[in-house]
Amino acid sequence: MNDGGDGPGDNGRRMRSWPEGLLDLLIQSALSPTAQARQAWSAWMAARQFDEITWQEMRLLGAVQARLPELEPQSPLRPRIDGILKNRWVQAQMKLRESRPAFECLTASGIRFIVFKGGAFQAENLSAANRRVLGDVDVLVHPKDALAALDALHRGGWEATNGESVEYLRQLATIRLNGNFRKGSHGNVDLHVSPFHYSRSDESRDEDLWQRAVPARLAGLPVLVPDATNAMLIVLAHATESANGDWTIDVATRVREQAIDWDRLVETADRRGIVPACLAGLSYLSLRVGVPLPHDVIPRLSALRVPFAQRLKYWSNVRDRSERSLPEKAANRLADRLLVRRGFSVVVKDRSAITVTRSTLALAALARRARSSLVEPSDPGLEYLWHLPGHEGGTRLLVKLGFACPVRSRRLFFDVCVGGIAIARLRTRAGGGRTAKTVTRSFRFDLPAMDGSAASLRISARPAHFLRPGVAPAEREDFGPFPFHVAAIWAD
């Protein structure tokens, strides 16, 4: 990797994030010139049984269906695709209807917000909006409003998708770039303090995003959405990290229906440090798919100097996190360290702001050699409260929890608060197999520095993920908060 523009191997790195195989054929079917699109559709039909299509392919069927009269007028799949699209439209409307209260919570608290990505596509009523899958509604708030937005959603009954307590979330509000919240059966919002997974911190560009935001309506309420150029930039920045091809439809639709300030897009991509992702996405659409773009956009992006750390970050982020190889994970960690030193904001682990610890057998052995337990064994429940004796800080606790063995192997989470402030998250796995009927787990964490006054320590069982209303008993047993008792607490 060099620090200049395109060099040997640059095209290969750029193509590394391009959609491939059957997904690529469907994208061409939806967006390419007629002859190329017909050829791609025929190739996809020859290679794929419709009953075996993947979720990623199904997400593109709406864009393909709009061209079927042109590609294959007598296609026997048209009624089936129409049925899928009607179901998708109904699902999107239910999601928007049940996400509306989140907008009302933020507005009532005086918090400005911007809806972006798929939600903005709906709010702007672009031609492909009704055929687009809507997973969640992405909402951006200013970083200074992050805590207020979190509290507003909490008061409105919204819960974290990952089951964290509001105290835990408050401790992470300054470092997490986004977090999902759920309510009801379909309400789903992703609250962001940045629309990018990584970018160079640039206060003037951040303010420009807010100043250029335009009014729209979503779920019957007034909202703000990014202007067309910033919307394009956000979609392109996310494109290489997605296994889905929706971004191609979004970008192509905006190119066709909106006025894009290409000079500002190139300049902002450079200042944000996301040139490789933007260049890869636009190159795919122009060179592979045939979407018409201004002739000088790709050469101008290619000529920009891209430092090694930015190239490394792009290389290590071109697939879903769960599918990254060990070399990619290592490269991503190295890139993050280099980028942070150069003024970038990146996704960081929760443990950067709070203790996140797993149970270990070594802790139990250490505890047996320590002094007597500070507490008597408690009764089983979902919460445990202990009035801490006064301390000056620097105290480490060893906590031994016990619980009935779950029927099936499952994850168990417990949040720890002192004086109403989250200090730790405890996590372990238990159940299934030949595990004994009663299980114990031991954890270690530090108490925060205090002025010697007493405080309350609270341990709360947390669900492994959000549970919809009326959830089946089996799902609640596998993912709900699990009763526990405190067997002992030692001071280390």
FENRA-V122347 format. One record per helix or strand. SS is the DSSP state (H for helix, E for strand). FROM is the first residue (numbers start at 0). TO is the last residue. Records with the same first field share a line. If there is no record, write none. Layout:
SS: FROM-TO / FROM-TO
This chain:
H: 9-14 / 20-30 / 33-46 / 49-51 / 54-57 / 60-64 / 67-70 / 77-107 / 117-122 / 128-130 / 142-154 / 165-171 / 202-211 / 227-238 / 245-256 / 261-271 / 274-288 / 296-302 / 307-314 / 320-322 / 325-340 / 349-351 / 360-368 / 472-478
E: 112-115 / 136-140 / 158-159 / 177-182 / 186-191 / 197-199 / 213-217 / 220-224 / 343-345 / 354-357 / 380-380 / 382-387 / 395-403 / 409-417 / 420-429 / 437-445 / 454-461 / 483-490
